[in-house]
Amino acid sequence: MNKSSLKRVVVTGMGVVAPNATNLADFYNALKTGKSGLRYDQQLADLQFGCHVSGTPQLTEEQVADYFTPLQLRGLKATGLVYGVIAGKDAFRDAGLEIAGKENALADFGIIMGTGQSGGEKFREAIHLIDDGRVRRLGSTSVIQTMTSGISAWLSGELGAGNLVTSNSSACCTGTEAFIMGYERIAYGKAKQMLVGSTSDSGPYIWGGFDAMRILPTSYNDQPENASRPFSNDAAGFIPGSGAGAIVLEELESALERGATIYGEVIGGALNSGGHRADGSMTAPNGTAVQRCIKQALSDAKIEENDVQAINGHVTATGKDAYEVANWVKALELKESKPYLNSFKSSIGHCLAAAGSIELVGSLLQLKYQEVFANQNITDLHPEIKELYDLDKIPTATVSTNIDVLIKASFGFGDVNAAVVLKRYD
């Protein structure tokens, strides 16, 4: 299908549960002011993790009770499901959509909410109960808490989605991939609204493997807010985080008919893999594929490299930060003039499967309010990044500026890549 014949797609609703805020307004203020959501985690210390810092959303029992009935909360241990339901229902409400009636589902509304691992705590409980011969103590919700599609299925029942309802799983790319999948479904006329995003559980049973790989920092246990240091010469590893981001994508014509708030327009995107070839592997990105994904996103959006004013990178505070920046420079053919570049991981950590969706919410807030949020904890730019980029374009304070086009990318475990091009809507 010719690009000109595709439906235009905009963002009309957002919801977020993040380590530094658990609603959209507070999340905007937290990113704008640099408020950190990284804290000392006693549970990790007690379990003898090397890293004792995490980014865990601070939800109260009262907040959770606003989204779940007492019956639903009975035996509910899947934190990712809790985060995803709250973020999803908030995004739906923010978009001004109405829940389906009892008889008919919303035929033009679908859901793609992804996750990496679901229900770690529930799995732990299940293993002990089954091994003890008490399988019937598992409860009736153990399946929905532990299946990957549980989050989308739960939200579908709450909201009445009658279009495509599914869940994807693609490591750190999950949320950005879901966003692109939802965008394409609307662009090709197969839905009018899609609730997209991703969620990730909290806790040691999700984060333990990364601590075992020794890619989490161990020298900042007494300085949790300083532990995540993207772009910095002393970056020592990523801080494990969790939460959920949810976004309502909508056909422009439908949004205008409803008089909906529009945060921005989606004008293109791309997904690919490096196939573990050349310098790519299960844990390392193939640079050629990363560059190809960025270029494919620009081509899909029908824009040139110099049209981009801001980049929200993946940039995890590891030894690969400089390599990612180098790939951005090559893909966008950057010379003298460079777009602003930031990463939210300095204040929220790496939220794993939820990273892309939470960071997309932040990116759309930047586009809506014409600001580039600050990068925290840069002692001194990594020397390789200094050679590639200007310090003033990797801001350490929030900058008010003109952003017409912003590109957001995620690069995931397994050598997978996703890039989205967003545009200010006039």
N, C-alpha and C positions, 0 to 999 in steps of 0.2 A: 504494500500500500504506500502511495506517495505521502511524504511527510506533510504536505499542505492539506491533505484530506483527513489527517488524524484530528481527533478531538483535542482541544486545549485543556490542560489539567492544572488545577490550582489547589492550594492547601487552605482548608476552611476550619480546621479544628486541631488542637494539640493537647496532649496530656503527658505528664512526666512524673516519675517517682525516681529521684536521684539521691546520691549520697549527701549532697549539699542542699537539697530542697525537695519537698514532696507535693508541690503544685506548681503550676505554670508561672504565676506571678512571682513567687518566691525564687523560682529557678532563674528567672530573668535577673532579678536583683542580685542573686548570689554570683552569677557569671559576671555581671557588670561590675560588682565591687570586689571580686576575687575571693569570695567566701569559700573556705575549704570544707569538704565533706569527709576528709580523711581523719581517722581517729585510731587511738590505741585499742587493740582488740584483745581483751584478756583471754578469750577462748583460744586464740591462736597461740598465745604464750603458754597456756596450760597444756596444750597439745604438742609443745616443743617444736613449733614451726620456727624457721629462721627469721621470717618476717612477722612482726606483731602488729602490723598496721593494715587496715582495710577501709574500704568505702562502702558502708552499709546504710541504706535509707533509714531515717529515724522516724518511723511511723508509730503513732500512739494507738492504744487499744480503741480509743474513741474514734479516731480516724477510720480504722479498719471496720468498725461496727457500722459506719455510715454506708458501706458498700456491700456488706455481707449480712445475711440473717444469722441469728444464733445457731440455727440448724446447719447452715452452710459452714460455719466456723468450727463445728464439732469435728475433731480429728484432722483439721486443715493444717498441714505442716509445710506445704510447698510454697516457700516465700516468693518464688518467681511468679507463680500463679496469682498470688495476692497483689504483687506489684503490677502485673499486666492487666488485671481486671480493673484496678484503680485508675491506671493511666488510660486504658481504653475507654472506660465509661466517662472519664473527664474529657477526653478528646471528642467523643460523641456529643456530649453536652455542650462543649465549647463551639462545636459546629452548628448548634441549633437544630439538630435532627431529632425526630420523634421516634420513640420506641414503637415497634410494630404492635398492632392489636393482637388479640388472642387467636384470631382465625387465620390470618394471612401474614406470612413473612414479607420482608421488604425485598422485592425481586431485584431491584437495581442496586442493592447495598450488600457488599461482601467484606470479608475479613481475611487478612494475611498477617498473623502475629507469630513470629518465630521464636525459637529458644535453642539453647545449646544442650544443656542437661536440665531435666525438670524433676522436681521433687526429691532432691538428695536426702533430706531428712526423712521423708516418707519411705524411701527405699531402705534406709538404715533401719527404721522401725519394722518394715516388712520382713527384712532378712532375719531379724531376731525372733519375730513372732512365728514365722514359718519354721525356722529351725527348732523352735520350742514346741512345735505341733499345735500352735494356736492360730491357725490360718483364718478362722472366722472372726478373729478380733481385728482384722485389717480394716474393716469398715467398708461402706458402699462407695466411697469416693477415692479409694486408693488407685484405681485405674486412671481416672481423669487427672489425678494429681501427678501421675508419673508418665503419662504418654505425652509425646512431643506436641500433639495437636490439642492437648487438653485446654490450653489457654484460649485458642480460637473457638473451640467448641463451647467453652463456658461463656465467652462473650457473645457468641451467636445466640445462645439461649436467653441471655439477659436482654439483648437488644433486638433480636428477631431478624437476623441476617438471612436473606433468601438467595443470595448470589454465591459466588465461590467462597467457601470457608475452608481454609487450610493453614498449615504451619510449615515454615521452612527452617532449615538448620544448616548454617554455613559458617560456623565459628564466629570470628570477629566481624565478618561481613553480613551476618544474619539480618540485622535491622535495615541496612542500606539495600540489601538484596530484596527484602520484602517491599521496601518503598518502590524500587524500580518495577517489580512484578505488578504491584497495584497500579502504578502509573501507566504501564503498558496496557493493562486490562481496560482502563478507562479510555485511553487514547484510541484503542481499537474498537470502541463502542460496545464493549461487553458488560459494562457496569457504569453507573453514574457516580456512585460514592464507594470508596474502599477505605476501611479502617486498617492501617498497616503499622507495623512496628515490631518490637521484640522485647523479650524479658530475660532475666537471668537470676537464678537463685543466689542467695547469700550462703556463706558458711564454709567450714573446713573441708567438707566432702566435695565441694566444687573447686576449691582453691588448692587443695593439697598437692595435686600433680604438678602445679606450677612451682610450688615451694620445693618439691623434690627435684625439679629441673634446675633449681638455683637461678631463676630469672626474676625473683622478687628481691627487693633491697633489704638488707639486714642491718645497716648502719644508722638507720633513722628511727629506730623503735621508740626512742625518747623524744623525737621531734616529728610526730606524725604528719603535721601540716606541711612539712618541708620534704617529705619522702618521695614524692613524685616530681621529677625534674626534666620534663621534655625539653629538648634542644640544648640543655646545659652540658658543659664539659664534664660535670661530675654526676651525670645521670647514672643511676646504679641498678635500674630495673623497674618494672611497673608495679603499681600497687593494685591488688585485686579489688574489684568493685562489683556492684550489683545494682539492680533496679529495672526500670522499664521506660520506654518511650513509645508514644502512640500518636499517630497523625491521620487525620481524615483528608484523603485526596478526593477531589470532586471535579466533574466536568464543568468547565467554565460557565457554560450556558445555564446549567442547573444552579450553580452558585449565585449567578446574577439574578436569576428568577426568584431565588429565596432571599436575596438581599444579605447574603452571608458575608462575614468578615473574611478577607483574603489576606493571608500572610505572605504569599509569594506564588510564583508560577513555576512549574516543573517543565523544563524545555528539552531535557535529554538525559540519557544515562547509558551506562554500559556495564556488563558483567563478563569476566573471563577468568582464566586460570593459567598459571605458568607450567602446569603439568609436571612439576618437580624436575624440570630440565634446566640445563645450564647452571646458574647459581641458585635456582629455586629448589626447595625441599619441603618436607612437612612443616618445618619451623622457620624457613627463610624464604623471602619473596624472590621471584624471578624478576629482575629489574626490567628486562625487555617487555615482559607481560604487563607489569605495572604501568609502564609508559604507554603501551598499546591501549590499555583500558582507559587511561585519561584521554588519549587522543580520540578514541572511539566515542567517548561521551561528548566531547566537543563537536565531533562530526555529526553525531545524532542530534545535537542541539542546533546545528547549522550556525556555529559561531567560530571566530578565529581565536587563536591563543591569546592575543593581546586584548581581547574583550573581557578577560577575567580580572576582577578587582580584588577578590578575596578567596583564600583557600582555607578550608578547615580540614586539616590533615588527620591521618591516623596517629602518627607520632606518639609512641608509647613510653618514652623515657628509658629506652634501651640502647644498646650499641648500634641498632639499625636506624636511629633517628637521622644521622647524616646521610645514610644511603637513601632514605625516603626523600629527603630534601633534594638530593642530587637527581633523583628520578623526576621530581616535579620540575626542576630547572630544565632538564632535557626534554621532557614531554611538552612543556609550554614554550620551549625555545626562548627562555628568559635571558635577557642581556642586561641592559641598563635599567629599564623600568621593571619593577617587580610588584606583584600583588601582595597584599597583606597575607600573613600566614600565621595561623594559631592552632593550638591543641587544647582541648578542655581537660585533658587527663591530669593536668597539674592540680586541679581542684576536685575532680571526681574519681580519679584513678581510672583503671581500665575495667570497664563494666562488661567485658567479654561479649557474649551474644547480644547484650543490650546496648553495647557501646555505640553502634551505628545509629540506632534510633534515638537514643538520648542526645547524641551529638547533632543529629539532624534537627531535632527540636531547637537546640541552641543555635544552630546555623540559621534556621528560619527566623529566630528572634533577632539575630544580627541583621538579616535582610530587612525585616519589618521595621526595626528601629534605627537602621543605618549606623550601626556601631560594630567595631571589631573588639571583642572582649580580650582582656589581658591574658598573657602567658605568665604564670607564676613560677617562682623558684629557679630562675635562670641566674646562676652565679656569674657565669661567663659563657658566651656561646661556645659550643663545641668548635674546636679549631677548623674542622673540615666544613662546618656550616658557615663559619666566618668567611671562608673563601668563596662561598656560593651565594650568600644572601646578606642583606643589610640589616643591622640590628633594629633600625627604626621601622622596618617592615615585619619584624617579629616582636610586636609591641609588648611591653611589660606594664602598661597601663591601658585602660579601655580608651579607644579612639573613636571619635565621631567622624564619619567620612562618607563619601558617596559610593554606594555599592549598587551597581546595576546587575552584575552577574557574580555569583558565588559558586564555587565548585567544592563539593564535599566528597571525600573518598574514605573507604575502609579497605584494609588489606589484612587477610585472615590466615590463621593457622591452617595449613593444608595448601598454601600457595594459591589462594583465591582472592579475587579483586572485585571491587565495586566502586563506581563513581557516578555521582548525580550532579547535574547542572541546574541551579536554581536562579530565577530572575525576579527582580523587583516587579511587582504588578502595579501598573498605573491605572 
